[in-house]
C-alpha cells in the first residue's frame, strides 16, 4: 500500500512536500521505516534536476545571491527549491533558521520552495537528511535544487559529495587574503564567484577574481571534462548574477549526461557507507551497557588514565557482546 503522502507529493502539493521532508528528518524508528518506504516509491521520479551546492563564509551574501539568482531562474521558466542549512547551537541544539526570512521575495513565488533545516550534529555544513530531502524535491517536480550550507569553514566540503556542481562564493580581497581561503574548499570548486563587485569594491573584486583564477591553474580540476571558472557579480544590484546560470549550462554540457550520472552513482555509494557509519554510531550510543560505561570511560580519558583508542575499543567490545 502506497504512502498517503505519495500522490500529493508527486502532484506538487507543497504541504505534502513539507510533511515528507519532516518525516525523513525525524529520528523516530517508526518514522524512519515509513520514510525509507516513501523514498523507495519516489526513486523513479527523481534525478531530473540540476543540483547545485553553494557555500561561503558568513556575510558573503549567500542568501541575497540565491534570491536574486532564483528570481531570475523563475522568470526564465524554471522552478527552484532551496535547502538552507542553518547552524545548530552546540549547547542547546537550537537553530536560527533565518534563511527563509532573508529570501522573502523568493519565498512568495509559486515556483520556489525554501526549506531551512538545522545542521544538528552532522559535520560538512549539511544536515544528515539533506540528500533524502533533495530526492523529495525532485519528485515534487523542481528542476533546480540548491543546497546552501552553513558557511563555517573547511567542513563545508561535504556538500560537494551530493551535488552536480559546487559553487564557492567569496568576498573581494586579493594578495595576502588568498592565504586565508581554505584550500580544501577551493580544490573542490567548479565555480568561484566573487560577490559584492559593485561601487568602490568593483575593482578589488575583479583583481580578486584574477588572483583566484591564477590559483586554480595550479590545482587539479575536481570534475572530469571541466575547467573551473571564476566570475564576479553583485547580489545587491543583480549585476552579472544570471551569468552564473550561463556557467552552469556550460558545465552541464561539458560534463555530459554520462558524467553527471557517473558522479551521482559515486555519490550514492559514498552516501550508503556514510549512512552505515551514522547508523552504527547511533546504535552504539543507544546501547544500554555502553551508556553505563561511557561516563567512566570519558573521565578516564580526560584524566589521562587511558587512551581514547583504548576507551573506544572497550565500548566496541561491549557493543559486540565480548
Secondary structure, 3 states (H helix, E strand, C coil): CCCHHHHHHHCCCHHHHHHHHHHHHCCCHHHHHHHHHHHHHHHHHCCCCEEEEEECCCCCCHHHHHHHHHHHHHHCCCCEEEEEEECECCCCCCECCCHHHHCHHHHCCCCEEEEEEECCCCCCCCCCCHHHHHHHHHHCCCCEEEEECCCCCHHHHHHHHCCCEEEEEECCCCHHHHHHCCHHHHHHCCEEEECCCCHHHHHHHHHHHHHHHHHHHCCCCCCCCCCCEEEECCCCCCCCCCHHHHHHHHHHHHHHHHHHHHHHHHHHHHHHHHHHHHHHHHHHHHCHHHHHHHHHHHHHHHCCCCCHHHHHHHHHHHHCCC
